[in-house]
Amino acid sequence: MATEYLPPTLEATAEEPTLFDGTTRLYMAYACPFAQRVWITRNYKGLQDKIKLVPLNLQNKPAWYKEKVYPENKVPALEHDGKIIGDSLDLIKYVDTNFEGPSLLPNDSDKKKFFEELLSHTDKFVGMLFATIKGDSTTEAGNAFDHLEHALTKYDGPFLLGDDFSLADIAFITFVERFQIYLSEVFKYDITEGRPKLTAWIEAVNKIDAYTQTKKTDPKELVELYKKIFSAQK
Ligand SMILES: N[C@@H](CCC(=O)N[C@@H](CS)C(=O)NCC(=O)O)C(=O)O
């Protein structure tokens, strides 16, 4: 897969696009783990020419985004067929179902059921990871990664639903990417130690171009950002 040209991030002064002109746009931020889920899905399905990336500076967003595009003022949001759809977990399913390209969900009904179970666990998983930033222990994050290690035994990997990369992997990897770095930098904690399935999963996902092309996390910036979020919440 050729490396895609990534458009520049829009600041507050950026002119608004000609909204609802038939162009499908993914409003996102390169550093956002939620938006990255949809970005990976788009890439995997080969939709680089069909879904245009519109990266926003979250610290300095253009006013038209909240006023005319997405009143929740969050990313990701997708402009498609004259409407706006938000929320990353809804969006990865929407993109998989409503666009061409290889399917990211199995036909197998047991796997589909397990997929829904995994999806319903993602918020808790993410909450447990973020608890580490607020506290001074890795216990909760460790429990979250143990859960993932256990989930990977269900179909014996390498991916969460077995042999094939799917939306389930996409839902988790963007947070695993960040917390693998954060926990290593701040706590010298290696999430792969004692977790062979998780180790193999991370390796397998890192062979998927659609994912590696979205990996933009800079360790120093990440640690600074997460520490800032924590001090703002204190
Ligand atoms: N539940 C939403 C969460 C999206 C979210 O929180 N996005 C963050 C960026 S990573 C955001 O846009 N925050 C508002 C802001 O930073 O102004 C989803 O899954 O899409």
The ligand as a Gaussian input file, in Angstrom:
#p B3LYP/6-31G(d) Opt

LIG

0 1
 N      -17.335000       8.372000      22.430000
 C      -16.689000       9.157000      21.416000
 C      -15.496000       9.893000      22.032000
 C      -14.805000      10.819000      21.076000
 C      -13.857000      11.771000      21.804000
 O      -13.890000      11.911000      23.034000
 N      -13.011000      12.471000      21.031000
 C      -12.164000      13.479000      21.606000
 C      -10.798000      13.533000      20.969000
 S       -9.826000      12.084000      21.188000
 C      -12.787000      14.845000      21.347000
 O      -13.179000      15.151000      20.249000
 N      -12.857000      15.689000      22.389000
 C      -13.366000      17.009000      22.281000
 C      -12.268000      18.010000      22.204000
 O      -11.108000      17.651000      22.394000
 O      -12.557000      19.189000      21.966000
 C      -16.256000       8.243000      20.276000
 O      -16.085000       7.030000      20.510000
 O      -16.167000       8.709000      19.137000

